[in-house]
Amino acid sequence: MEAPQLRQALRELDGQRSLRVEFTGARHCLVEGALLIPEEQDGLVKVTDGSRVFVFDAASVCWIEIG
């Protein structure tokens, strides 16, 4: 997956939904109340829960679950 594809998939995040991301190597990340941060000059895919910022390497994402 590439960053633009991941960003497109995460557009549904509005701060009211949870996000689970599964990475290669059987690692995962759960973000409650996830909100996609608008694209910045660095081009990184960033999500926040209001107190922390999560930066995702799109190439290592296997799948995501938005709930």
C-alpha positions, 0 to 999 in steps of 0.5 A: 500500500502507498501513502495516498491509498492509505490516506484515502482509506482513512478519510472516514476517521472523524474522531468518533471511530476506532482504528485498528491497523495490522502491520507485517510481522504480526504487529498491530496498533489500536487508536480509539477516537481516531482522527486523520490529520490533514496531509502536511508537507512531509507527506506522512500519514498521521492519525491522532487520538487527541493526545498522541500522534501516530505516524504510519508507514503505509508500505508495512500496513497489511490491513485496517479496520475502522469501527 
